[in-house]
């Protein structure tokens, strides 16, 4: 796994991204998001001390991961990180956290 710096992460294009899965890390408030970008790059996003978490997916009869319309990862002037991914007609992923640590498979 290759670590990606935060500035590079915030400049990625999250359109047509797939949410492959998520999990809470044991005994801590870290949320792991597993995503695949449109060009096929897979990332693990560790969102440390995640709060205000919303994960909604209503896929109906659609099989497999849905494509995102848009998304962003940012940090406000108080240092709080924000993750927002929009899956139109299907759902959303949004949260606040202390840090987003990105690991790339390639």
Order of alpha helices (4+ residues) and beta strands (2+ residues): beta-alpha-beta-beta-beta-beta-beta-beta-beta-beta
